[in-house]
Amino acid sequence: MRPRVSVQDPALRNGNFSLRIDPVRSEDAGLYEAWVAYNTGVQSCQVDLGVITVTLSPPSPVVENEPLLLSCNSSHRASLVETRWFHNGHLVPTSGTFCSLHGALSILRPAMSDAGSWRCQLRYSDNEIISATYNLKILGFDGPTNPVVYTAAGSAAD
């Protein structure tokens, strides 16, 4: 996993034998175990790393009015019970232009107003709730609804 992993050597003296993974990939999910021998004793711990990913199809950049699919997947082993989507902190009703199915959200005609923070929240049969955020960027026209602009001759127009 090099060079994505590191151990903070100075922290070892204080009893901190943390492993840092940056960036985390889907295939990094699983059980990690650490063993540290000190004097005559051995300390150990286990950590189960779960990974959640949010992917965009087609990949960025998204063009206004072209359909897109946001998919949310997790390494959690229980069965998925419910998926909820939030846009800029507000729950998104999955009807009309937003359709949700098995951890995915399709936006049929994305608008400039759909840009921003999207968070998926996955609830599993063991009541575990996992969420992740994706910052969606959309290319399009973010100007007046009437594209006619009048300006006086001799002045500047934007």
Buried (B, 14 or more C-beta within 10 A) or exposed (E): EEEEEEEEEEEEEEEEBEEEBEEBEEEBBEEEEEEEEEEEEEEEEEEEEEBBBBEBEEEEEBEBEBEBBBBBBBBBEEEBEEBBBBBEEEEBEBEEBBEBEEBBBBBEEBEEEBBBEBBBBBBBEEEBEBBBEBEBEBEBEEEEEEEEEEEEEEEEEE
